[in-house]
């Protein structure tokens, strides 16, 4: 799998090591982009520039789900929550009229936290399916 497909395609499988190294690379680049976004547009600029990294992160999570012989629905729900939390913050919907966190924002944030823990364990820690599965060959087995 080439570099572009790794971060853009929803096809195939990747192992935990490749997932974590790819996430680390995204975090380093994302941090630099968000610092520039923060300098240019404040906190909203940083959040907007950070959204550029949602798709590559999603593609990596889907490939990890595929490695465990699962569909991409759980990563899709997680990243929908990521977008919802960001939208609510950008739109000012995270606070009620009294400056307290809104009930909806709190609920979405708790759901996000639950899925984040799930994602860390399932995509980041658990081994993939041994041998080929419906999404491709085992990334830990040498290709012939």
Number of C-alpha atoms within 10 A of each C-alpha: 10 6 8 9 14 21 20 14 16 18 17 23 30 25 21 19 12 15 20 15 11 17 17 12 11 16 15 10 13 18 14 13 18 23 17 15 19 17 12 12 15 13 16 17 18 21 18 17 19 20 14 13 16 14 15 20 20 21 22 28 29 26 27 29 26 25 30 22 18 17 16 18 11 16 24 15 14 21 20 15 20 19 14 16 20 19 15 16 16 15 10 10 17 21 16 13 8 7 8 9 13 16 13 15 18 14 11 18 17 13 14 20 15 12 19 17 12 15 18 12 11 16 25 18 12 14 13 23 19 14 12 14 17 11 17 15 18 20 19 15 10 7 7 3
